[in-house]
Amino acid sequence: MPADPLAHPMPHLTVQPTVTVAPAAQPAPAAPSATRRYAGLDGLRAIAVVTVLVYHLFPGVLPGGFIGVDIFFVISGFLITSLLLRERSETGRVDLRGFWTRRVRRLVPAIAALVVVCSAIALAIGGDVLVGIPRQILGASTFSANWLSIAADSSYFAQGAPELFRNLWSLAVEEQFYLVWPLALLAIALIRHWGARLAIVLAIAAASAIEMALLTSPGSDPTRVYFGSDTHSFGLALGAALALLIARLRPLDLDAGETAAQVFVRRWLPPLGVAAVFALVVAAYGMHDEAAFTFRGGLLLVSLATAVAIGAAVLPGSGLGRLLDAAPLRWVGARSYGLYLWHWPVFVLVCAAIPDENDPQTAVVVGLGALACSVAAALLSYRYLEQPIRRHGFRGALRRLRMRSRQSRAARIWTWAGAAVSAGLVAATVAAMLAAPAATGAERFIQQGAASLKSSPAPAPAPSSSSTLRTPPDPHPVAQGRDIVAFGDSVMLASAPALQEGFPGIGIDAVVSRQMHTAPELVAAAAHADALRPVVVIGLGTNGSISEDSLDRVLETIGPRRGLVLVTVQAPRSWTPGVNSTLEAFAAKHPDRVVIADWRGAIAGHLDLLADDQIHPGARGGKIYADALHRALLQLAEHSTVRVANPWDQAAPRPQ
């Protein structure tokens, strides 16, 4: 058996001679090779794109649906490397110009159509959907969307600024891989020992995963490590390593012999492949984008499971390959690139065009409408744009279009109409770039709140007991600003000016994208620093579901002599009802120490006071937030066993 996979044909066990179907953001087959396809990959692409669509269009249904991107990465690394190996083995060289030309044909036409169509619609809608359009179009044009978003401090996980072309970050990572990897593979080919080659590729994967883990900071926004080509390339590298490994096993007779490789491939790899697919489905349900484990090994495990599934699917006669090649899965997989491209911009535009009253039924209708529009756009793009250019090239497709326009008058009219529409879309795209505001309404409210916190004076000290002005002790004293410390997310941050005005001296610790699972650590850190006050306010839950365990840990940390105020959530998100139900049930379970500040109920009739995202309050909305907190403090003073010490009462110690 020859020892050099970079110098010999691809192994028999990895391919089946059938018609190639278009991958999602994947390359067309190498030109010198016969038409081939890999069993099961369309099915894996279908699983990947479905999980991503559900994750975005129906928030909360598949909390881990974002792992579909990592499945795509592994498939891409495997296919690209396999095609390069095959081309080198069959022709003795790699045509880099031809390789990159095929990538451009595959990716650019659909992206160009997406950008001009969605930008024109965004211009018609106006408002927040135009924010960041120039940067996003630049990122789409140069395949640098991930790094431009990082430089702009744009969050993938924030709920307040749904950028129109945010999903193009992953295509940027892949295109950067397409640019660099062929050169790197040719350099690796100079190493004679096959094991050293594989070790280098695996080391690249390990380095990327380790960097992601080291740069991940629990409780902070993980966009940097998620978007970074350096921190999120382990899936691409693992796919490349799998291609090298399979090439090494060529051709392997699975029906005879009892070598370790034969036994493993024949007996153990098929069930491991099935288990890997099942693990991917479980991860789509159970992995959360706010959990540190996701970025400290979770996504690496997803990539490893994908590699195992690919290895099992491409075996000759693989049952898993046949299962994943079911007609519906192959149909979706062939069109997965367009589905991935269109679904997010369409969803953002639909949400901007349809008023959302935070009704779960409305959210479902919005998701279904966005899905229908995305499928229609992807099918049109696949049939009339992507496939013709893939088959005939840019100039060939234009020649065929000119030939058809000469066949009849109707054809000429349609051709000229199409050209006019295209010119109009390009002009509208330029206008959208010029009209783009600097920040969304939500971002402006948040920035005002952050500025208010930075410029706020130190809390005024409590009056001295020697003062001549004395007041009788209040049996039910209501907490004042100096008695309150509040932990929250961007909603509390946007409300900070009103809170500071209504409760002078209040302590506020609020940051964008914070989730409830960070509350116990925040409260514990404040307790350790002796910064807790008699009343603790928690305003979290906007950015994801919550658990009663987090609330239990907060209550245990603050101790029996402090009161806890939980602020309900107003957000057009699927998890909002569950969050509010959990908060209310917890307060009912601890009526002597916990009360609810019903922000959701208070703002329900005044959603016009919120930003376009229907989450973040402006100045008038912030006053309603402060009023809801004031009512909760009255209830705490009247009914709770916790008592805020009267500043004139020397005998009443301040709770610790």
SETI-833414 format. One record per residue (C-alpha): residue in three letters; x, y, z. Coordinates in nm, 3 decimals. Layout:
BEGIN
     r        px        py        pz
   ALA         X         Y         Z
...
This chain:
BEGIN
     r        px        py        pz
   MET     0.000     0.000     0.000
   PRO     0.158     0.335    -0.098
   ALA     0.234     0.561     0.194
   ASP     0.183     0.910     0.053
   PRO    -0.178     1.035     0.027
   LEU    -0.054     1.354    -0.135
   ALA     0.089     1.164    -0.429
   HIS    -0.168     0.894    -0.507
   PRO    -0.536     0.871    -0.597
   MET    -0.806     0.902    -0.334
   PRO    -0.902     0.580    -0.156
   HIS    -1.179     0.363    -0.290
   LEU    -1.355     0.349     0.044
   THR    -1.426     0.723     0.059
   VAL    -1.619     0.800    -0.256
   GLN    -1.915     0.680    -0.453
   PRO    -1.949     0.760    -0.827
   THR    -2.273     0.953    -0.838
   VAL    -2.374     1.304    -0.937
   THR    -2.235     1.587    -0.726
   VAL    -2.480     1.817    -0.548
   ALA    -2.406     2.171    -0.438
   PRO    -2.275     2.203    -0.084
   ALA    -2.364     2.478     0.155
   ALA    -2.083     2.728     0.112
   GLN    -1.872     2.435    -0.016
   PRO    -1.668     2.400    -0.334
   ALA    -1.756     2.246    -0.666
   PRO    -1.551     1.934    -0.750
   ALA    -1.199     1.986    -0.873
   ALA    -1.193     2.029    -1.246
   PRO    -0.950     1.749    -1.336
   SER    -1.142     1.484    -1.143
   ALA    -1.436     1.276    -1.253
   THR    -1.770     1.371    -1.106
   ARG    -1.799     1.224    -0.758
   ARG    -1.986     1.279    -0.437
   TYR    -1.945     1.173    -0.077
   ALA    -2.227     0.972     0.074
   GLY    -2.406     1.133     0.366
   LEU    -2.262     1.483     0.344
   ASP    -2.579     1.638     0.204
   GLY    -2.769     1.490     0.497
   LEU    -2.522     1.637     0.745
   ARG    -2.549     1.973     0.571
   ALA    -2.927     1.950     0.599
   ILE    -2.901     1.882     0.973
   ALA    -2.661     2.173     1.009
   VAL    -2.874     2.429     0.825
   VAL    -3.198     2.319     0.991
   THR    -3.048     2.363     1.339
   VAL    -2.923     2.711     1.249
   LEU    -3.258     2.814     1.100
   VAL    -3.452     2.696     1.403
   TYR    -3.202     2.863     1.638
   HIS    -3.247     3.200     1.467
   LEU    -3.608     3.197     1.347
   PHE    -3.763     3.033     1.654
   PRO    -3.547     3.147     1.949
   GLY    -3.544     2.911     2.245
   VAL    -3.663     2.601     2.058
   LEU    -3.308     2.477     1.987
   PRO    -3.080     2.663     2.230
   GLY    -2.775     2.493     2.077
   GLY    -2.874     2.527     1.713
   PHE    -2.572     2.749     1.649
   ILE    -2.360     2.429     1.638
   GLY    -2.476     2.390     1.278
   VAL    -2.202     2.635     1.179
   ASP    -1.940     2.405     1.332
   ILE    -2.083     2.109     1.140
   PHE    -2.043     2.315     0.821
   PHE    -1.684     2.396     0.915
   VAL    -1.584     2.031     0.948
   ILE    -1.756     1.937     0.621
   SER    -1.583     2.227     0.447
   GLY    -1.239     2.132     0.576
   PHE    -1.292     1.770     0.473
   LEU    -1.416     1.850     0.122
   ILE    -1.160     2.117     0.041
   THR    -0.870     1.899     0.151
   SER    -1.008     1.593    -0.028
   LEU    -1.046     1.788    -0.352
   LEU    -0.696     1.931    -0.330
   LEU    -0.550     1.587    -0.257
   ARG    -0.737     1.434    -0.548
   GLU    -0.633     1.706    -0.789
   ARG    -0.268     1.674    -0.690
   SER    -0.274     1.296    -0.714
   GLU    -0.441     1.298    -1.058
   THR    -0.255     1.587    -1.222
   GLY     0.062     1.614    -1.016
   ARG    -0.016     1.974    -0.927
   VAL    -0.275     2.204    -0.775
   ASP    -0.416     2.478    -0.997
   LEU    -0.451     2.751    -0.734
   ARG    -0.599     3.002    -0.977
   GLY    -0.860     2.750    -1.088
   PHE    -0.931     2.655    -0.728
   TRP    -0.992     3.013    -0.617
   THR    -1.193     3.088    -0.930
   ARG    -1.428     2.802    -0.847
   ARG    -1.466     2.937    -0.492
   VAL    -1.559     3.280    -0.627
   ARG    -1.813     3.128    -0.866
   ARG    -1.964     2.928    -0.584
   LEU    -1.990     3.199    -0.321
   VAL    -1.998     3.547    -0.471
   PRO    -2.310     3.550    -0.696
   ALA    -2.551     3.452    -0.422
   ILE    -2.393     3.692    -0.170
   ALA    -2.408     3.979    -0.420
   ALA    -2.778     3.916    -0.482
   LEU    -2.843     3.890    -0.108
   VAL    -2.669     4.219    -0.032
   VAL    -2.840     4.434    -0.296
   VAL    -3.189     4.288    -0.244
   CYS    -3.187     4.308     0.135
   SER    -3.016     4.648     0.144
   ALA    -3.284     4.791    -0.086
   ILE    -3.561     4.651     0.134
   ALA    -3.385     4.784     0.445
   LEU    -3.375     5.129     0.287
   ALA    -3.750     5.113     0.233
   ILE    -3.813     5.008     0.595
   GLY    -3.558     5.247     0.747
   GLY    -3.464     5.272     1.112
   ASP    -3.240     5.032     1.300
   VAL    -3.199     4.779     1.017
   LEU    -2.976     5.031     0.837
   VAL    -2.729     5.060     1.123
   GLY    -2.384     4.932     1.030
   ILE    -2.477     4.867     0.665
   PRO    -2.155     5.018     0.520
   ARG    -1.932     4.804     0.741
   GLN    -2.140     4.493     0.678
   ILE    -2.134     4.539     0.299
   LEU    -1.758     4.593     0.313
   GLY    -1.728     4.271     0.514
   ALA    -1.944     4.082     0.264
   SER    -1.740     4.215    -0.029
   THR    -1.401     4.130     0.120
   PHE    -1.494     3.820     0.326
   SER    -1.376     3.996     0.639
   ALA    -1.711     4.031     0.816
   ASN    -1.589     3.846     1.124
   TRP    -1.291     4.071     1.190
   LEU    -1.477     4.391     1.106
   SER    -1.748     4.294     1.354
   ILE    -1.486     4.224     1.620
   ALA    -1.320     4.560     1.552
   ALA    -1.658     4.735     1.581
   ASP    -1.730     4.554     1.909
   SER    -2.045     4.409     1.753
   SER    -2.200     4.126     1.951
   TYR    -2.333     3.810     1.786
   PHE    -2.528     3.726     2.102
   ALA    -2.676     4.068     2.189
   GLN    -3.050     4.104     2.145
   GLY    -3.061     4.479     2.092
   ALA    -2.884     4.522     1.757
   PRO    -2.984     4.259     1.498
   GLU    -2.739     4.340     1.218
   LEU    -2.875     4.266     0.873
   PHE    -2.580     4.056     0.747
   ARG    -2.452     3.923     1.078
   ASN    -2.459     3.561     0.955
   LEU    -2.190     3.630     0.693
   TRP    -1.921     3.602     0.963
   SER    -1.899     3.225     0.912
   LEU    -1.857     3.259     0.536
   ALA    -1.572     3.499     0.605
   VAL    -1.400     3.239     0.823
   GLU    -1.443     2.975     0.551
   GLU    -1.322     3.199     0.269
   GLN    -1.013     3.293     0.469
   PHE    -0.952     2.920     0.507
   TYR    -0.998     2.869     0.132
   LEU    -0.737     3.139     0.069
   VAL    -0.472     3.011     0.308
   TRP    -0.520     2.635     0.329
   PRO    -0.415     2.533    -0.027
   LEU    -0.082     2.709     0.027
   ALA    -0.041     2.550     0.369
   LEU    -0.125     2.205     0.232
   LEU     0.137     2.237    -0.040
   ALA     0.392     2.330     0.227
   ILE     0.287     2.033     0.441
   ALA     0.329     1.808     0.137
   LEU     0.702     1.879     0.149
   ILE     0.722     1.679     0.473
   ARG     0.792     1.318     0.378
   HIS     0.656     1.142     0.687
   TRP     0.279     1.102     0.672
   GLY     0.239     1.093     1.050
   ALA     0.416     1.427     1.082
   ARG     0.176     1.582     0.831
   LEU    -0.125     1.460     1.024
   ALA     0.029     1.574     1.352
   ILE     0.077     1.926     1.215
   VAL    -0.286     1.955     1.107
   LEU    -0.408     1.818     1.440
   ALA    -0.178     2.062     1.620
   ILE    -0.341     2.348     1.428
   ALA    -0.683     2.228     1.544
   ALA    -0.564     2.191     1.903
   ALA    -0.404     2.536     1.905
   SER    -0.725     2.698     1.781
   ALA    -0.941     2.518     2.039
   ILE    -0.699     2.599     2.321
   GLU    -0.690     2.965     2.223
   MET    -1.071     2.977     2.226
   ALA    -1.075     2.821     2.574
   LEU    -0.808     3.054     2.712
   LEU    -0.966     3.371     2.573
   THR    -1.315     3.280     2.694
   SER    -1.413     3.479     3.001
   PRO    -1.721     3.344     3.185
   GLY    -1.996     3.603     3.206
   SER    -1.855     3.820     2.925
   ASP    -1.963     3.835     2.562
   PRO    -1.794     3.549     2.370
   THR    -1.821     3.710     2.025
   ARG    -1.443     3.757     1.993
   VAL    -1.364     3.388     2.036
   TYR    -1.668     3.282     1.833
   PHE    -1.594     3.506     1.534
   GLY    -1.215     3.485     1.533
   SER    -1.054     3.287     1.252
   ASP    -0.773     3.202     1.490
   THR    -1.001     3.075     1.768
   HIS    -1.269     2.907     1.556
   SER    -1.073     2.714     1.294
   PHE    -1.046     2.382     1.475
   GLY    -1.346     2.239     1.289
   LEU    -1.191     2.323     0.952
   ALA    -0.860     2.171     1.062
   LEU    -1.026     1.855     1.194
   GLY    -1.206     1.811     0.863
   ALA    -0.873     1.848     0.683
   ALA    -0.711     1.593     0.916
   LEU    -0.994     1.350     0.844
   ALA    -0.932     1.386     0.469
   LEU    -0.562     1.308     0.521
   LEU    -0.647     1.008     0.739
   ILE    -0.896     0.860     0.494
   ALA    -0.652     0.908     0.209
   ARG    -0.399     0.706     0.407
   LEU    -0.639     0.410     0.442
   ARG    -0.667     0.346     0.071
   PRO    -0.785     0.102    -0.068
   LEU    -0.887    -0.102     0.235
   ASP    -1.044    -0.447     0.200
   LEU    -1.302    -0.454     0.475
   ASP    -1.414    -0.810     0.403
   ALA    -1.080    -0.977     0.466
   GLY    -0.806    -0.945     0.724
   GLU    -0.806    -0.866     1.092
   THR    -0.570    -0.572     1.120
   ALA    -0.652    -0.314     1.384
   ALA    -0.760    -0.064     1.116
   GLN    -0.987    -0.318     0.944
   VAL    -1.149    -0.427     1.270
   PHE    -1.210    -0.067     1.378
   VAL    -1.351     0.047     1.044
   ARG    -1.569    -0.263     0.996
   ARG    -1.700    -0.316     1.351
   TRP    -1.672     0.004     1.546
   LEU    -1.686     0.300     1.311
   PRO    -2.048     0.248     1.190
   PRO    -2.205     0.247     1.540
   LEU    -1.976     0.532     1.643
   GLY    -2.103     0.731     1.344
   VAL    -2.465     0.678     1.446
   ALA    -2.380     0.778     1.803
   ALA    -2.203     1.089     1.672
   VAL    -2.511     1.202     1.477
   PHE    -2.724     1.143     1.786
   ALA    -2.474     1.346     1.991
   LEU    -2.507     1.635     1.746
   VAL    -2.884     1.633     1.786
   VAL    -2.847     1.628     2.166
   ALA    -2.599     1.917     2.151
   ALA    -2.845     2.120     1.942
   TYR    -3.097     2.082     2.224
   GLY    -2.870     2.102     2.526
   MET    -2.576     2.330     2.448
   HIS    -2.621     2.697     2.537
   ASP    -2.444     2.995     2.388
   GLU    -2.398     3.155     2.730
   ALA    -2.226     2.857     2.892
   ALA    -1.848     2.870     2.932
   PHE    -1.830     2.496     2.853
   THR    -1.952     2.569     2.500
   PHE    -1.634     2.761     2.424
   ARG    -1.407     2.558     2.650
   GLY    -1.438     2.227     2.473
   GLY    -1.806     2.202     2.378
   LEU    -1.768     2.321     2.019
   LEU    -1.455     2.109     1.985
   LEU    -1.656     1.801     2.086
   VAL    -1.920     1.895     1.827
   SER    -1.650     1.913     1.561
   LEU    -1.505     1.576     1.666
   ALA    -1.852     1.418     1.654
   THR    -1.903     1.562     1.305
   ALA    -1.571     1.417     1.189
   VAL    -1.669     1.073     1.321
   ALA    -2.008     1.097     1.147
   ILE    -1.840     1.188     0.816
   GLY    -1.591     0.905     0.848
   ALA    -1.870     0.654     0.907
   ALA    -2.097     0.793     0.634
   VAL    -1.842     0.777     0.350
   LEU    -1.762     0.408     0.401
   PRO    -1.863     0.189     0.103
   GLY    -2.213     0.057     0.162
   SER    -2.249     0.257     0.483
   GLY    -2.595     0.233     0.632
   LEU    -2.548     0.575     0.790
   GLY    -2.453     0.715     0.449
   ARG    -2.770     0.573     0.295
   LEU    -2.980     0.711     0.580
   LEU    -2.831     1.057     0.545
   ASP    -2.878     1.036     0.167
   ALA    -3.257     1.021     0.202
   ALA    -3.415     1.234    -0.068
   PRO    -3.551     1.512     0.158
   LEU    -3.215     1.551     0.333
   ARG    -3.028     1.559     0.003
   TRP    -3.268     1.822    -0.133
   VAL    -3.220     2.049     0.169
   GLY    -2.847     1.986     0.179
   ALA    -2.803     2.082    -0.187
   ARG    -2.970     2.417    -0.118
   SER    -2.832     2.473     0.230
   TYR    -2.594     2.749     0.120
   GLY    -2.878     2.969    -0.002
   LEU    -3.095     2.884     0.297
   TYR    -2.816     2.986     0.533
   LEU    -2.748     3.306     0.341
   TRP    -3.105     3.432     0.324
   HIS    -3.267     3.322     0.649
   TRP    -3.113     3.576     0.887
   PRO    -3.143     3.895     0.677
   VAL    -3.501     3.800     0.587
   PHE    -3.581     3.740     0.956
   VAL    -3.440     4.079     1.055
   LEU    -3.639     4.254     0.782
   VAL    -3.962     4.074     0.871
   CYS    -3.919     4.162     1.239
   ALA    -3.857     4.525     1.147
   ALA    -4.159     4.542     0.918
   ILE    -4.412     4.366     1.143
   PRO    -4.495     4.523     1.481
   ASP    -4.428     4.265     1.751
   GLU    -4.652     4.282     2.058
   ASN    -4.448     4.022     2.246
   ASP    -4.713     3.763     2.169
   PRO    -4.571     3.409     2.134
   GLN    -4.818     3.338     1.854
   THR    -4.698     3.646     1.666
   ALA    -4.339     3.532     1.712
   VAL    -4.425     3.196     1.556
   VAL    -4.597     3.367     1.262
   VAL    -4.293     3.591     1.212
   GLY    -4.063     3.289     1.218
   LEU    -4.276     3.092     0.972
   GLY    -4.308     3.392     0.741
   ALA    -3.933     3.448     0.744
   LEU    -3.877     3.077     0.676
   ALA    -4.115     3.079     0.377
   CYS    -3.951     3.389     0.228
   SER    -3.604     3.245     0.287
   VAL    -3.689     2.917     0.114
   ALA    -3.837     3.103    -0.185
   ALA    -3.533     3.329    -0.217
   ALA    -3.291     3.037    -0.180
   LEU    -3.469     2.837    -0.451
   LEU    -3.470     3.128    -0.695
   SER    -3.103     3.195    -0.625
   TYR    -3.013     2.828    -0.663
   ARG    -3.189     2.781    -0.995
   TYR    -3.135     3.109    -1.176
   LEU    -2.808     3.235    -1.033
   GLU    -2.591     2.983    -0.853
   GLN    -2.627     2.682    -1.082
   PRO    -2.585     2.866    -1.416
   ILE    -2.267     3.040    -1.297
   ARG    -2.127     2.721    -1.144
   ARG    -2.178     2.533    -1.470
   HIS    -2.082     2.798    -1.723
   GLY    -1.884     3.061    -1.535
   PHE    -1.959     3.432    -1.525
   ARG    -1.888     3.501    -1.890
   GLY    -2.052     3.181    -2.006
   ALA    -2.369     3.259    -1.811
   LEU    -2.379     3.610    -1.958
   ARG    -2.334     3.473    -2.312
   ARG    -2.622     3.232    -2.262
   LEU    -2.836     3.515    -2.126
   ARG    -2.762     3.731    -2.432
   MET    -2.842     3.441    -2.664
   ARG    -3.177     3.385    -2.496
   SER    -3.260     3.757    -2.510
   ARG    -3.231     3.742    -2.890
   GLN    -3.479     3.459    -2.928
   SER    -3.795     3.671    -2.894
   ARG    -3.926     4.013    -2.811
   ALA    -4.060     3.892    -2.476
   ALA    -3.718     3.758    -2.386
   ARG    -3.561     4.095    -2.468
   ILE    -3.817     4.275    -2.253
   TRP    -3.750     4.042    -1.960
   THR    -3.373     4.087    -2.003
   TRP    -3.394     4.466    -2.005
   ALA    -3.637     4.463    -1.714
   GLY    -3.396     4.246    -1.517
   ALA    -3.108     4.479    -1.595
   ALA    -3.314     4.780    -1.484
   VAL    -3.414     4.611    -1.160
   SER    -3.052     4.515    -1.094
   ALA    -2.937     4.872    -1.150
   GLY    -3.212     4.998    -0.920
   LEU    -3.109     4.754    -0.647
   VAL    -2.746     4.863    -0.672
   ALA    -2.849     5.229    -0.649
   ALA    -3.070     5.155    -0.349
   THR    -2.779     4.974    -0.184
   VAL    -2.558     5.280    -0.223
   ALA    -2.838     5.497    -0.084
   ALA    -2.878     5.262     0.214
   MET    -2.507     5.297     0.291
   LEU    -2.532     5.675     0.280
   ALA    -2.849     5.685     0.493
   ALA    -2.728     5.443     0.762
   PRO    -2.753     5.591     1.115
   ALA    -2.458     5.560     1.348
   ALA    -2.641     5.358     1.616
   THR    -2.973     5.189     1.682
   GLY    -3.227     5.343     1.916
   ALA    -3.148     5.074     2.172
   GLU    -2.776     5.144     2.147
   ARG    -2.835     5.515     2.202
   PHE    -3.042     5.445     2.512
   ILE    -2.777     5.207     2.645
   GLN    -2.499     5.457     2.575
   GLN    -2.690     5.726     2.762
   GLY    -2.729     5.493     3.058
   ALA    -2.361     5.401     3.059
   ALA    -2.264     5.769     3.045
   SER    -2.497     5.840     3.335
   LEU    -2.329     5.575     3.549
   LYS    -1.982     5.708     3.470
   SER    -2.073     6.066     3.557
   SER    -2.283     5.992     3.868
   PRO    -2.158     6.139     4.197
   ALA    -2.074     5.925     4.498
   PRO    -2.372     5.828     4.715
   ALA    -2.451     6.080     4.986
   PRO    -2.373     5.958     5.340
   ALA    -2.652     5.886     5.583
   PRO    -2.743     6.173     5.818
   SER    -2.545     6.191     6.141
   SER    -2.724     6.096     6.461
   SER    -2.615     6.431     6.615
   SER    -2.831     6.624     6.370
   THR    -3.090     6.847     6.526
   LEU    -3.349     6.733     6.270
   ARG    -3.491     6.410     6.404
   THR    -3.776     6.190     6.280
   PRO    -3.968     5.921     6.464
   PRO    -3.860     5.571     6.360
   ASP    -4.069     5.433     6.075
   PRO    -4.192     5.080     6.157
   HIS    -4.194     5.003     5.784
   PRO    -3.910     5.207     5.633
   VAL    -3.893     5.203     5.254
   ALA    -3.550     5.143     5.107
   GLN    -3.380     5.454     4.974
   GLY    -3.116     5.472     4.704
   ARG    -2.826     5.422     4.946
   ASP    -2.994     5.098     5.063
   ILE    -3.013     4.941     4.715
   VAL    -2.762     4.762     4.495
   ALA    -2.885     4.646     4.155
   PHE    -2.741     4.393     3.911
   GLY    -2.877     4.393     3.557
   ASP    -2.836     4.376     3.183
   SER    -2.871     4.634     2.907
   VAL    -3.233     4.707     3.003
   MET    -3.126     4.820     3.349
   LEU    -2.834     5.004     3.191
   ALA    -3.071     5.197     2.963
   SER    -3.288     5.275     3.268
   ALA    -2.993     5.392     3.478
   PRO    -3.061     5.770     3.447
   ALA    -3.418     5.728     3.575
   LEU    -3.304     5.494     3.854
   GLN    -3.040     5.740     3.969
   GLU    -3.293     6.023     3.964
   GLY    -3.556     5.826     4.153
   PHE    -3.316     5.658     4.396
   PRO    -3.017     5.888     4.461
   GLY    -2.717     5.690     4.572
   ILE    -2.833     5.357     4.424
   GLY    -2.555     5.119     4.325
   ILE    -2.594     4.985     3.970
   ASP    -2.387     4.708     3.810
   ALA    -2.532     4.654     3.461
   VAL    -2.369     4.539     3.137
   VAL    -2.488     4.439     2.791
   SER    -2.577     4.073     2.720
   ARG    -2.551     3.961     3.085
   GLN    -2.752     3.650     3.173
   MET    -2.907     3.519     3.493
   HIS    -2.657     3.238     3.542
   THR    -2.393     3.502     3.623
   ALA    -2.598     3.652     3.909
   PRO    -2.477     3.419     4.189
   GLU    -2.112     3.497     4.113
   LEU    -2.182     3.871     4.087
   VAL    -2.363     3.878     4.420
   ALA    -2.096     3.663     4.586
   ALA    -1.822     3.896     4.462
   ALA    -2.012     4.198     4.597
   ALA    -2.058     4.022     4.932
   HIS    -1.686     3.943     4.946
   ALA    -1.609     4.311     4.880
   ASP    -1.859     4.415     5.152
   ALA    -2.058     4.598     4.882
   LEU    -2.400     4.440     4.936
   ARG    -2.677     4.661     5.070
   PRO    -3.003     4.584     5.252
   VAL    -3.194     4.542     4.925
   VAL    -3.059     4.353     4.624
   VAL    -3.227     4.407     4.285
   ILE    -3.181     4.153     4.004
   GLY    -3.285     4.264     3.655
   LEU    -3.176     3.973     3.435
   GLY    -3.347     3.733     3.196
   THR    -3.369     3.940     2.878
   ASN    -3.093     3.744     2.707
   GLY    -3.197     3.386     2.778
   SER    -3.383     3.141     2.995
   ILE    -3.318     3.122     3.369
   SER    -3.316     2.852     3.634
   GLU    -3.452     2.848     3.988
   ASP    -3.114     2.719     4.102
   SER    -2.952     3.053     4.013
   LEU    -3.215     3.236     4.217
   ASP    -3.169     2.997     4.511
   ARG    -2.796     3.064     4.512
   VAL    -2.853     3.442     4.505
   LEU    -3.096     3.423     4.797
   GLU    -2.857     3.206     4.995
   THR    -2.569     3.445     4.932
   ILE    -2.748     3.764     5.039
   GLY    -2.854     3.601     5.366
   PRO    -3.176     3.625     5.570
   ARG    -3.144     3.995     5.660
   ARG    -3.158     4.135     5.307
   GLY    -3.449     4.172     5.069
   LEU    -3.448     4.056     4.706
   VAL    -3.633     4.234     4.424
   LEU    -3.669     4.046     4.094
   VAL    -3.753     4.251     3.784
   THR    -3.973     4.084     3.523
   VAL    -3.870     4.082     3.158
   GLN    -4.013     4.263     2.856
   ALA    -3.871     4.124     2.533
   PRO    -4.019     3.977     2.214
   ARG    -3.840     3.649     2.275
   SER    -3.974     3.297     2.310
   TRP    -3.820     3.247     2.653
   THR    -3.976     3.561     2.807
   PRO    -4.295     3.394     2.942
   GLY    -4.090     3.116     3.101
   VAL    -3.852     3.365     3.262
   ASN    -4.136     3.569     3.411
   SER    -4.317     3.257     3.534
   THR    -3.999     3.138     3.709
   LEU    -3.948     3.477     3.874
   GLU    -4.307     3.499     3.995
   ALA    -4.309     3.142     4.125
   PHE    -3.985     3.202     4.312
   ALA    -4.123     3.518     4.474
   ALA    -4.440     3.333     4.575
   LYS    -4.223     3.062     4.730
   HIS    -4.036     3.319     4.945
   PRO    -4.296     3.590     5.022
   ASP    -4.114     3.705     5.335
   ARG    -3.796     3.803     5.149
   VAL    -3.863     3.830     4.775
   VAL    -4.088     4.066     4.577
   ILE    -4.149     4.127     4.208
   ALA    -4.093     4.456     4.026
   ASP    -4.333     4.404     3.736
   TRP    -4.154     4.587     3.456
   ARG    -4.331     4.369     3.199
   GLY    -4.676     4.465     3.324
   ALA    -4.588     4.831     3.374
   ILE    -4.457     4.885     3.021
   ALA    -4.711     4.661     2.845
   GLY    -4.935     4.952     2.752
   HIS    -4.647     5.182     2.658
   LEU    -4.434     4.982     2.414
   ASP    -4.399     5.297     2.205
   LEU    -4.161     5.424     2.475
   LEU    -3.916     5.146     2.392
   ALA    -3.662     5.129     2.112
   ASP    -3.751     4.950     1.789
   ASP    -3.637     4.623     1.948
   GLN    -3.922     4.659     2.203
   ILE    -3.675     4.583     2.480
   HIS    -3.476     4.892     2.579
   PRO    -3.644     5.198     2.734
   GLY    -3.569     5.560     2.664
   ALA    -3.603     5.840     2.919
   ARG    -3.982     5.808     2.965
   GLY    -3.968     5.430     2.961
   GLY    -3.693     5.441     3.220
   LYS    -3.921     5.633     3.456
   ILE    -4.175     5.350     3.426
   TYR    -3.896     5.105     3.513
   ALA    -3.809     5.314     3.819
   ASP    -4.177     5.337     3.920
   ALA    -4.209     4.957     3.900
   LEU    -3.909     4.926     4.132
   HIS    -4.058     5.182     4.373
   ARG    -4.384     4.984     4.399
   ALA    -4.183     4.669     4.469
   LEU    -3.993     4.848     4.749
   LEU    -4.323     4.959     4.904
   GLN    -4.442     4.599     4.900
   LEU    -4.113     4.482     5.051
   ALA    -4.143     4.735     5.332
   GLU    -4.505     4.647     5.404
   HIS    -4.503     4.270     5.385
   SER    -4.150     4.141     5.410
   THR    -3.983     4.038     5.735
   VAL    -3.671     4.220     5.613
   ARG    -3.648     4.566     5.760
   VAL    -3.432     4.848     5.625
   ALA    -3.263     5.024     5.915
   ASN    -3.391     5.376     5.988
   PRO    -3.096     5.615     5.951
   TRP    -3.186     5.781     6.285
   ASP    -3.213     5.453     6.473
   GLN    -2.871     5.385     6.628
   ALA    -2.992     5.054     6.770
   ALA    -3.078     4.913     6.432
   PRO    -2.763     4.764     6.280
   ARG    -2.717     4.774     5.906
   PRO    -2.763     4.425     5.759
   GLN    -2.442     4.244     5.668
